[in-house]
Amino acid sequence: MSSVDVNVRSVAIASYVFGNELKLRGVPGGIVLMSSIAGEVGSAYVANYAATKAYITTLSRGISDEWWPLGVDALACVA
């Protein structure tokens, strides 16, 4: 599996499946996504990895903005 499969496709699918289930049930909840400081600063030799982590951080911000009024929060743990 590539880092895009692991850090982009699987995260997007799992977030939307879980988030949509919360929305359908009308149950408040949250999604925590694991990101990396590499996604904020980038670095030589890990550009692909850094780009996928930047995607995770951006995805969590978008999910939070869109779904917060529906009771679903999201955050990215940038470590």
C-alpha positions as CSV (number, residue, x, y, z in Angstrom):
1,M,0.0,0.0,0.0
2,S,1.2,3.5,-0.8
3,S,1.1,6.4,1.7
4,V,-1.7,7.8,-0.4
5,D,-3.8,4.7,0.2
6,V,-3.1,4.7,3.9
7,N,-3.1,8.4,4.6
8,V,-5.7,9.8,2.1
9,R,-8.1,7.1,0.8
10,S,-8.6,5.2,4.0
11,V,-8.8,8.3,6.2
12,A,-11.4,9.9,3.9
13,I,-13.5,6.8,3.6
14,A,-13.4,6.0,7.4
15,S,-14.2,9.7,8.3
16,Y,-17.2,9.9,5.9
17,V,-18.5,6.5,6.9
18,F,-18.3,7.2,10.6
19,G,-19.4,10.8,10.3
20,N,-22.4,10.0,8.1
21,E,-23.5,7.4,10.6
22,L,-23.4,9.9,13.4
23,K,-25.3,12.4,11.3
24,L,-28.0,9.8,10.3
25,R,-28.4,8.7,14.0
26,G,-28.5,12.3,15.2
27,V,-25.9,11.4,17.8
28,P,-23.2,13.9,18.7
29,G,-19.6,12.7,18.4
30,G,-16.2,13.4,17.1
31,I,-13.5,12.2,14.8
32,V,-9.8,12.4,15.7
33,L,-7.4,12.1,12.8
34,M,-3.6,11.6,13.3
35,S,-1.5,14.0,11.3
36,S,2.1,15.1,11.5
37,I,4.1,18.3,11.7
38,A,5.6,17.2,8.4
39,G,2.3,18.2,6.8
40,E,2.8,21.7,8.1
41,V,6.5,22.3,7.2
42,G,7.4,19.6,4.6
43,S,10.8,18.2,4.2
44,A,13.2,16.8,1.7
45,Y,12.8,13.1,0.9
46,V,9.4,12.8,2.6
47,A,7.4,15.2,0.3
48,N,4.7,12.5,-0.5
49,Y,4.3,11.7,3.2
50,A,4.1,15.3,4.1
51,A,1.5,16.0,1.5
52,T,-0.7,13.2,2.7
53,K,-0.5,14.5,6.3
54,A,-1.3,18.0,5.1
55,Y,-4.4,16.5,3.5
56,I,-5.4,14.9,6.8
57,T,-5.1,18.2,8.7
58,T,-7.1,20.1,6.0
59,L,-9.8,17.3,5.9
60,S,-10.3,17.6,9.6
61,R,-10.8,21.3,9.4
62,G,-13.3,20.9,6.6
63,I,-15.2,18.2,8.3
64,S,-15.3,20.3,11.5
65,D,-16.7,23.3,9.7
66,E,-19.3,21.3,7.7
67,W,-20.5,18.9,10.4
68,W,-20.1,20.9,13.6
69,P,-23.6,22.4,13.3
70,L,-24.9,18.8,13.1
71,G,-23.1,17.7,16.3
72,V,-20.1,16.0,14.7
73,D,-16.7,17.5,15.5
74,A,-13.3,16.6,14.0
75,L,-9.8,17.5,14.9
76,A,-6.3,16.5,13.7
77,C,-3.7,15.6,16.2
78,V,-0.5,17.1,14.7
79,A,2.4,15.4,16.4
